[in-house]
Amino acid sequence: MKRNKRNTLGYLSILAAITSIVFFFLPIDDRTDAIIIGLISLLGIGFALGSKELWYVLAGTLSNLAMLGMAYLLLIGAEFSKL
């Protein structure tokens, strides 16, 4: 039973990264888009660490950290575009 729960959390972390990528390409307001991506990425990192299986921890954490970095760069770019 615990193994299935860990697998589910791992799948959810990968799904969170994919959802962040989808939101990155949607034409929403840059600031709102960055906030949504950031929150989904933080949730995905939590899922990845909760799975406690090495493959999901590495894949989920790295992919969600990359999307969290993209959200940060999107916020910076939105501020520069206002200048």
C-alpha positions as CSV (number, residue, x, y, z in Angstrom):
1,M,0.0,0.0,0.0
2,K,2.8,2.5,0.9
3,R,4.5,1.7,-2.4
4,N,1.4,2.7,-4.4
5,K,1.1,6.0,-2.4
6,R,4.8,6.8,-3.1
7,N,4.3,6.0,-6.8
8,T,1.2,8.3,-6.9
9,L,3.2,11.1,-5.3
10,G,5.9,10.6,-7.8
11,Y,3.5,10.7,-10.7
12,L,1.9,13.8,-9.3
13,S,5.3,15.6,-9.2
14,I,5.9,14.8,-12.8
15,L,2.3,15.9,-13.6
16,A,3.0,19.2,-11.8
17,A,6.0,19.8,-14.0
18,I,4.1,19.1,-17.1
19,T,1.2,21.4,-15.9
20,S,3.8,24.2,-15.3
21,I,5.1,23.8,-18.8
22,V,1.6,24.1,-20.2
23,F,0.9,27.2,-18.2
24,F,4.2,28.7,-19.4
25,F,3.0,28.6,-23.0
26,L,-0.6,29.8,-22.3
27,P,-1.2,33.5,-23.2
28,I,-2.1,34.8,-19.8
29,D,-0.8,37.9,-18.0
30,D,3.0,37.4,-17.3
31,R,2.7,38.1,-13.6
32,T,-0.3,35.8,-13.1
33,D,1.4,33.1,-15.2
34,A,4.6,33.3,-13.1
35,I,2.6,33.0,-9.9
36,I,0.7,30.0,-11.1
37,I,3.8,28.3,-12.3
38,G,5.6,29.0,-9.1
39,L,2.9,27.6,-6.9
40,I,2.5,24.5,-9.0
41,S,6.2,24.0,-9.0
42,L,6.4,24.3,-5.2
43,L,3.6,21.8,-5.0
44,G,5.4,19.4,-7.4
45,I,8.6,19.6,-5.3
46,G,6.6,18.7,-2.2
47,F,5.1,15.7,-4.1
48,A,8.6,14.6,-5.3
49,L,10.1,14.8,-1.8
50,G,7.1,13.0,-0.4
51,S,7.5,10.1,-2.8
52,K,10.8,9.1,-1.2
53,E,11.8,7.0,-4.3
54,L,15.1,8.1,-5.8
55,W,13.9,8.3,-9.4
56,Y,10.9,10.5,-8.6
57,V,12.8,12.6,-6.1
58,L,15.4,13.5,-8.7
59,A,13.2,13.8,-11.8
60,G,10.4,15.6,-10.0
61,T,12.6,18.0,-8.0
62,L,14.9,18.9,-10.9
63,S,12.0,19.5,-13.4
64,N,10.0,21.5,-10.9
65,L,13.1,23.5,-9.9
66,A,13.7,24.3,-13.5
67,M,10.1,25.6,-13.9
68,L,10.4,27.6,-10.7
69,G,13.4,29.2,-12.2
70,M,11.5,30.0,-15.4
71,A,8.8,31.6,-13.3
72,Y,11.3,33.8,-11.6
73,L,12.8,34.8,-15.0
74,L,9.3,35.5,-16.3
75,L,8.7,37.9,-13.4
76,I,12.0,39.6,-14.1
77,G,11.2,39.9,-17.8
78,A,7.8,41.3,-17.0
79,E,9.3,44.0,-14.9
80,F,11.9,44.9,-17.6
81,S,9.2,45.1,-20.3
82,K,7.5,47.8,-18.3
83,L,10.5,50.1,-18.6
